[in-house]
Amino acid sequence: MTPDIDLLALPDIPLSELATMVDGRLDGPDRPIRHLRPASTHPPAATIGYGAGGYVDEIASRGFSAAIVAPADRDRLGDRPAILHQDPRAAFFSLHTELVRRSIYPTMTARRGTNVRVGTSSSIHEGVRIGDDVVIGDHVTIMPNTVLSDGVGVQSGSVVGEPGFQVAESRSGRYLVPHAGGVYLGSGVSIGANDCIDRAIFSTYTTLDDETMLDNFVHVAHDVEIGSRCTLTAHTELSGSVTLEDDVWLAPRTCCNQFVRFGRGAYTGTGSVVVRDVDPFTLVKGNPARPGGNVCLCRTKLDVSTGAADCEGCGRTYRVEDGKLSLEEFAEAPRRIA
């Protein structure tokens, strides 16, 4: 289970104090803030976002406690408090950067389970939580706010929890946005050699859920969410905020745009460049990647031209509902033991 994001939350900081940090002006009641999030995400309680124009309407329609907006957009927020600033995006990332600089974001308390093996010259930083039966190879780096659940394996040369790559601009020039979040590796996750998994930017986790496995030379950017039993083969690259539902298989040298979503059981061909969402149980391939048929969880191709299909490989049954493939309930047959 992914740790509570409150472990990474800010202490209650008044909006008035945040406004002072960015030379903004608070308009409305002073409220405590614990999280920062961009306008496009679903915010937890006590969250401040930012926006301009139509994006302010998006903030107003969701559960943001406050937002940084330009004075001209103030009325779009209704009765929510606002920090007024002529450049809301710059102010938002400047605020986050200042909070990191002042060490206001917390670091988790370290824990280490039983039967943990750590290889030669590996570096385990403070604030790392390690479960039971974890194996960490040689020359591995594990950064703060990383959680390695029971049975996780990390092979040699991999780096888990370094800051990702997010560029912002200020009056003094471009800079790399610091990352204050963490990484969560679920039970039985396997990380190959020379992989890089970036921590989240804000108070949340880059997540790889149970039994997901990465080959060598895989890059997982900040705020990616990967479900259970996914497989990422060699040289796969996931840009920021990509989502993989359960049982996704990405072939070698797959790369994709930020914010792309892969439905359950999605599959890519070698060298695919994915620039838009992929439907469940759908094979995509090429540059840009386009649909090339449907596949079962057992990787057998499916013919759904009649609106339904029984997999010839394993017997699973699929139906087309609302234009997308869905899997009917399926009980795995018991395995024979010789």
Secondary structure, DSSP 4 states (H G I P E B T S, - for coil): -PPPGGGGPPP-EEHHHHHHHTT-EEES---EE-EE--TTS---SSEEEE--THHHHHHHTTT-SEEEE-GGGGGGGTTS-EEE-SSHHHHHHHHHHHHHHTT-S--PPPEE-SS-EE-TT-EE-TTEEE-TT-EE-TT-EE-TTEEE-TT-EE-TT-EEEE----EEEETTEEEEPP---EEEE-TT-EE-TT-EEEPPSSSSEEEE-TT-EE-SS-EE-TT-EE-TT-EE-TT-EE-TT-EE-TT-EE-TT-EE-TT-EE-TT-EE-TT-EE-S-B-TTEEEETTTTEEEEEE-TTS-EE--TTSEEE-TTT--EEEEETTEEEEPP-PPPPPP--
